[in-house]
């Protein structure tokens, strides 16, 4: 039984950035394994994945983020205590995996934990969020700049910025860039919903976990994420965002989602 098995999904990634992500994960004394799932048009990234405890899987087409991770996640069930879903542009210091592992070992009610996520310059990324409604995710996230002032207060609340991001807290929507998950819960709640090619698969999975377990932001551990908002520049990424958003709200409810209202209200009351 492994302590942690991680999954990284690729699509035409920078080799140096990916090398740093893989090295961060492997730099631990824990019993680990890594699946690298490559959705790229070619297998040019294969050569930097020929390492101990790393298994490279090349797909003949781009399956998307959730379906790519699911290839690894199906292999993990019954083989590891914890699953790590990790972006290829994430890196962190030695000892962070041990801290997250120990936190989960001491908190059996926790199903998912996400650390503090920073930009490379040390500034925070606001990736703790309430469950979205169409206003939050379909209008605001498109980033209509001339309407920006009207969206700022809602964004501040939706991203829980008023908390200061300096305390442990339960959050119903945690980013898919780094998800540290108790593996045995997949038998109860399933894995990524493959209807979402890209975007919304992380909120959908966090929400399903949150129904049965605590989903926790843990700022005592910090990682770095070279995150850039692709939807502001790439029409294709924006299309995936909108399509996935429609699928998400079709699944959970658009403006009348009682569960969303109850969960968000309970989170805000605690905070």
C-alpha positions in Angstrom: 0.0 0.0 0.0 1.4 3.4 -1.1 1.2 6.4 1.2 0.4 8.7 -1.8 -0.1 8.2 -5.5 -0.2 11.3 -7.6 -1.6 12.1 -11.0 -0.4 14.9 -13.4 -2.2 15.5 -16.7 -0.2 17.0 -19.5 -1.0 18.9 -22.7 2.0 20.4 -24.5 3.7 21.6 -21.3 7.0 23.3 -20.8 9.7 20.7 -20.0 11.5 22.7 -17.4 8.3 23.6 -15.5 7.1 19.9 -15.6 10.6 18.7 -14.4 10.3 21.0 -11.3 6.8 19.7 -10.5 7.9 16.0 -10.7 11.0 16.7 -8.7 8.9 18.4 -6.0 6.6 15.3 -5.6 9.5 12.8 -5.6 11.4 14.7 -3.0 10.0 12.8 0.0 10.6 9.8 2.3 7.0 8.6 2.0 6.1 5.6 -0.1 4.9 7.2 -3.3 4.1 6.7 -7.0 3.3 9.1 -9.8 1.2 8.7 -12.9 1.9 11.2 -15.7 -1.0 11.2 -18.2 -0.1 12.9 -21.4 -2.9 14.3 -23.6 -0.4 16.0 -25.9 -0.4 15.5 -29.7 3.1 13.9 -29.4 4.9 12.0 -26.7 7.8 14.5 -26.6 7.5 14.7 -22.8 8.1 11.0 -22.3 11.9 11.3 -21.8 11.7 13.5 -18.7 9.3 11.0 -17.1 11.7 8.0 -17.2 12.3 8.1 -13.4 11.9 5.7 -10.5 8.3 5.7 -9.1 7.0 7.5 -12.3 4.7 5.8 -14.8 4.1 7.6 -18.1 0.9 7.0 -20.0 0.4 8.5 -23.4 -3.0 9.0 -24.9 -3.7 9.2 -28.6 -6.0 12.2 -28.2 -6.8 14.9 -25.7 -9.2 13.4 -23.2 -9.5 16.5 -21.0 -8.5 17.1 -17.4 -11.0 14.9 -15.5 -10.9 11.9 -17.9 -7.1 12.1 -18.0 -6.9 12.0 -14.2 -9.4 9.2 -14.1 -7.1 6.9 -15.9 -4.7 7.2 -13.0 -7.4 7.3 -10.3 -8.9 4.0 -11.4 -5.5 2.4 -10.9 -5.1 3.9 -7.5 -8.1 2.5 -5.7 -7.1 -0.1 -3.2 -3.4 0.7 -3.7 -2.8 4.0 -1.8 -4.1 5.8 1.3 -4.1 9.2 -0.4 -4.5 10.5 -3.9 -2.9 13.7 -5.1 -4.3 15.5 -8.1 -1.6 18.0 -9.1 -1.1 20.4 -12.0 2.2 20.2 -14.0 3.0 23.9 -13.1 3.0 23.3 -9.3 6.1 23.1 -7.1 6.8 23.0 -3.4 9.4 22.4 -0.7 10.5 19.1 0.8 8.4 18.1 3.8 5.1 19.5 2.5 3.8 16.1 1.5 4.6 14.8 5.0 2.7 17.7 6.6 -0.4 17.1 4.5 -0.1 13.3 5.1 0.1 13.8 8.9 -2.8 16.3 8.8 -5.1 13.8 7.1 -3.9 11.0 9.4 -5.0 13.0 12.4 -8.3 14.2 10.9 -10.3 11.1 9.8 -13.3 13.3 9.0 -11.3 15.1 6.3 -11.8 13.8 2.8 -9.9 16.5 0.9 -7.3 19.1 1.9 -5.8 21.9 -0.2 -2.8 23.9 1.1 -2.2 27.7 0.7 -1.5 28.3 -3.0 0.9 31.1 -4.0 2.1 32.7 -7.2 5.9 32.4 -7.7 6.3 35.9 -6.3 4.7 34.9 -3.1 1.4 36.6 -3.5 -1.7 34.6 -2.7 -4.1 32.8 -5.1 -7.7 33.0 -4.0 -8.7 29.4 -4.7 -11.1 28.8 -1.8 -14.7 29.4 -3.0 -18.3 29.0 -2.2 -20.4 26.8 -4.5 -21.0 28.9 -7.6 -24.2 30.2 -9.0 -24.4 31.3 -12.7 -23.7 34.9 -11.8 -20.4 33.9 -10.1 -19.1 31.6 -12.7 -20.6 32.4 -16.1 -20.7 36.2 -16.0 -17.9 37.3 -13.6 -15.3 34.7 -14.8 -15.7 35.8 -18.4 -14.0 39.0 -17.1 -16.1 41.8 -18.8 -13.7 44.6 -17.8 -16.0 47.6 -18.2 -18.4 45.9 -15.7 -15.6 45.0 -13.3 -16.5 47.4 -10.4 -20.0 45.8 -10.2 -18.4 42.3 -9.8 -15.7 43.1 -7.2 -17.9 42.8 -4.0 -19.4 39.5 -5.2 -15.9 38.2 -6.1 -14.6 39.2 -2.7 -17.4 37.2 -1.0 -17.4 34.2 -3.4 -13.6 33.7 -3.0 -13.8 34.1 0.8 -11.2 36.9 0.7 -12.6 38.4 3.8 -11.2 35.5 5.8 -7.6 36.6 5.2 -6.7 33.1 4.0 -4.7 32.6 7.2 -6.7 30.0 9.1 -7.8 26.4 8.6 -11.4 26.4 7.3 -14.0 24.2 5.7 -14.5 25.2 2.0 -17.1 23.6 -0.4 -15.1 24.4 -3.6 -11.3 23.8 -3.7 -9.2 24.2 -6.8 -8.2 21.2 -8.9 -4.6 22.5 -9.1 -3.7 20.6 -5.9 -6.2 18.2 -4.4 -5.0 15.8 -1.6 -7.7 13.2 -1.2 -8.5 10.2 1.0 -8.6 7.5 -1.7 -11.2 5.2 -0.2 -13.9 7.8 -0.6 -13.9 7.2 -4.4 -15.8 4.0 -3.7 -18.6 6.1 -2.2 -18.6 9.3 -4.3 -17.0 8.3 -7.6 -14.1 10.0 -9.4 -14.1 13.0 -11.9 -17.3 13.4 -13.9 -16.0 13.1 -17.5 -18.8 15.3 -18.8 -16.6 18.2 -17.9 -13.7 18.3 -20.4 -12.0 21.2 -18.7 -13.3 23.5 -15.9 -15.9 22.7 -13.2 -14.7 19.2 -12.7 -13.0 20.3 -9.5 -16.0 22.1 -8.0 -18.2 19.0 -8.9 -15.8 16.6 -7.2 -15.3 18.8 -4.1 -19.0 19.2 -3.8 -19.6 15.4 -3.8 -16.8 14.9 -1.3 -18.2 17.7 0.9 -21.5 15.9 1.2 -19.8 13.1 3.3 -16.5 14.5 4.5 -14.8 17.8 5.5 -13.1 19.6 2.6 -10.5 21.7 4.2 -8.2 24.6 3.4 -4.9 24.2 5.3 -2.7 27.3 5.2 0.1 25.8 7.4 1.4 24.3 4.2 2.2 26.4 1.1 2.8 25.5 -2.6 3.6 27.6 -5.6 1.5 27.6 -8.8 2.5 29.2 -12.1 -1.1 30.0 -12.8 -2.3 32.2 -15.7 -5.9 32.8 -16.7 -6.2 31.3 -20.1 -9.9 32.2 -20.6 -8.9 35.8 -20.9 -6.8 35.1 -24.0 -7.8 31.8 -25.6 -11.2 31.6 -27.2 -11.1 27.8 -27.2 -10.5 27.7 -23.4 -13.3 30.2 -22.9 -15.6 27.9 -24.9 -14.8 25.0 -22.7 -15.4 27.2 -19.6 -18.9 28.1 -20.9 -19.8 24.6 -22.0 -18.7 23.0 -18.7 -20.5 25.7 -16.8 -23.8 24.9 -18.6 -23.3 21.2 -17.9 -22.5 21.9 -14.2 -25.7 23.9 -13.7 -27.8 21.5 -15.6 -26.5 18.8 -13.2 -26.8 20.7 -9.9 -29.4 23.4 -10.6 -29.2 26.9 -12.0 -30.9 29.6 -9.8 -32.8 27.2 -7.6 -30.2 24.9 -5.9 -31.3 24.4 -2.3 -28.3 22.4 -1.4 -25.9 25.1 -2.7 -27.8 27.7 -0.6 -27.7 25.6 2.6 -24.0 24.7 2.2 -22.9 28.2 1.4 -24.9 29.7 4.3 -23.4 27.2 6.8 -19.9 28.0 5.6 -20.4 31.7 5.9 -22.0 31.3 9.4 -18.8 29.4 10.6 -16.5 32.0 9.1 
